[in-house]
Amino acid sequence: MGIGGNPSAERGDPNYRRTTNIDVNQVRSTIYNWGYTGKTATYTGYGYEWPVNSGNEYIWLTGLAVGAEIQSESGDSSVLISTILRNDATGNSISWEPVKEYLNSGSEKIAISDDPNSWPDYWPDKSDDGGWPDSWNGYFGKDKFSAEQEIFYKIADDHNNPTGFEYYPDTTDYSRKGLGLLSSVRIMQWKQVLIEDVVFQLYDITNDGTKDLNKVAFSLWYADYIGADGNDLLEFDLMTDVAWNYDVNHTDLGTVAISFIETPGNNVDRIDNDGDSTPIDDSRCDLDFNCEIGSPPISAAMLVGEIFDGKDNNGNGLIDENESHLSFGQSAFGVAYADGVDNDGDAESGSPLITTEMISAASSDWAIWPPASENEGYIHLIGITTEDDLGKAFADGIDNDEDCSGDLPYNGCELDSPVVNADMISASKNDNYGRYFVKDSQNNILAILYSLDDSDLGKAYADGIDNDGDGAIDEGIDENIDEMIDESRDDFIDNDGDWNLENDLGVSGDGFSDGANDNMPTSGSGTGFPGEPNIDKTDVSESDQMGLTSVTWSEENSGLHNNDQLFWTNVMTPGLLEQPVGTDNDLYVSSGFFPLKAGQTERIAMAISLG
């Protein structure tokens, strides 16, 4: 797998398309290893039959779509959608295609947990651990058969080459097309009575190219089939991220519900998208879980002038704030935003405190300090308008409590960070805000330090660099400010503070692999391994999930999915919430916009339930 702009050699190949049924519980469906489930245009396959052998099918198909706004080689801004069931004018596939290395080329099946003959000789994503020959590459680890049936495959979008469009996602391979995406796909079933009517779909989607994608959306394309056709109604609840579908004429039939277990996160918008920094039930915050109780909520006034374009249009420091942020399942008063202030009094000891002079110097619009016009466009503190903020600690980019100066094996430290020297303090004294701009050799700003004074001499500071090679950047600096806002499952940090020594099982989670028993959390981010429990890949709460941002539909066979610009505008753009009429519809449930940098992975997981 390519990491951080180092692409892999994995590519899609339509010659290795395979089909396998998943049917160990009360639901039977056909899975295709090119991002597709259900029936085909020739009526082959099972379209989520429930119960098994009843002949009642509920879903014609599900399919994955990923779109991004890009700039073509000619400099034009456009969008590109990678999805299923697409061919060019000559009949060649421009769809997701399977990565052949993740199946047994001599088998007719996709790799499935209960048939070792379907497994490859070795798993390429486990090459750092010998490839796991003769072992199952399970979601829960090596030879972990927690699910009664688990299908695993990978898809790539390098065949997505629309005619007349020139875009190269990977500067190491100009024959590669698409967006440079790879996705692992897992389909799982359990017999356990509470979930015996459920099929789980999990997608880990990686930007395996060399170019950052700054504006991305994921969509699930869902064609219903309840009662064969017609008069099917859709309802949805954005508070719980659930959409359900039923037939008004066939009351003897059941209902289909699509529950989104995980949606992509956005860790750069300064918004607590999932509402977990200030939960309604804050009792969990007293149990060593990180929270930022008292953070300011997004107000209706902050939405004025903001549009869905991945930018801060109104200059308040937030990106794409919208009506869904005004109230939320976890926070009835609206989700919080990162203001750079310690609102619950647990910041590092020795942190600087907000003064009356700072409040007076803040901008008239949004009370930003320092005003962005005087801070190279950077927005630091937001909303310091009232005496309520006076005396509160704020982020300054300094390790004020010097908790990384000891010799502990783990305390969330950025070891080997540079330290403040006398020249830096001298320069800051000539600045109106006590700042020091940390720059690289090309004069690019890496970090800004604030309110420097003589007490900071010798203290470590943030420089935007991973100085100790552990994957995390500037950890242990500005601790406990804006906790659980813009958290990430790929930052090598235990954002919610729930890792403990019982989880110290190593990168494979088996108690013997690298990182086991070293008294510090080992992340699986950027590897083919899960990592230890309760950090990054194994801790879904560490993603600042956006939830569902649009639910819409088109008439069956409208061809919408063959037009990238229309699909982007009419399906993927946030804020589209449409109730379809009771006819044959293709339904689309989406989450966006968010960035997907080179080497970054975002996830979408859903449970399809029948009952």
VENLIN-V712194 format. One record per helix or strand. SS is the DSSP state (helix for helix, strand for strand). FROM is the first residue (numbers start at 1). TO is the last residue. If there is no record, write none. Layout:
ss=SS from=FROM to=TO
ss=SS from=FROM to=TO
This chain:
ss=strand from=3 to=3
ss=strand from=6 to=6
ss=strand from=12 to=12
ss=helix from=14 to=16
ss=strand from=19 to=22
ss=strand from=27 to=32
ss=strand from=36 to=38
ss=strand from=49 to=50
ss=strand from=57 to=57
ss=strand from=59 to=71
ss=strand from=77 to=82
ss=strand from=87 to=87
ss=strand from=93 to=93
ss=strand from=97 to=99
ss=helix from=100 to=102
ss=strand from=112 to=112
ss=strand from=115 to=115
ss=helix from=116 to=118
ss=helix from=124 to=129
ss=strand from=137 to=138
ss=strand from=141 to=142
ss=strand from=149 to=156
ss=strand from=181 to=189
ss=helix from=193 to=195
ss=strand from=198 to=207
ss=strand from=213 to=224
ss=strand from=232 to=237
ss=strand from=242 to=247
ss=strand from=256 to=262
ss=strand from=265 to=265
ss=strand from=271 to=271
ss=helix from=282 to=286
ss=strand from=297 to=297
ss=helix from=300 to=303
ss=helix from=323 to=325
ss=strand from=336 to=337
ss=strand from=341 to=341
ss=strand from=353 to=353
ss=helix from=356 to=361
ss=strand from=369 to=369
ss=helix from=372 to=374
ss=strand from=381 to=381
ss=helix from=387 to=389
ss=strand from=393 to=394
ss=strand from=398 to=398
ss=strand from=419 to=419
ss=helix from=422 to=428
ss=strand from=436 to=439
ss=strand from=445 to=449
ss=helix from=454 to=456
ss=strand from=460 to=461
ss=helix from=501 to=503
ss=strand from=505 to=505
ss=strand from=516 to=516
ss=strand from=523 to=523
ss=strand from=531 to=531
ss=helix from=536 to=538
ss=helix from=540 to=542
ss=strand from=545 to=545
ss=strand from=550 to=555
ss=helix from=560 to=562
ss=helix from=564 to=572
ss=strand from=577 to=577
ss=strand from=585 to=596
ss=strand from=601 to=610
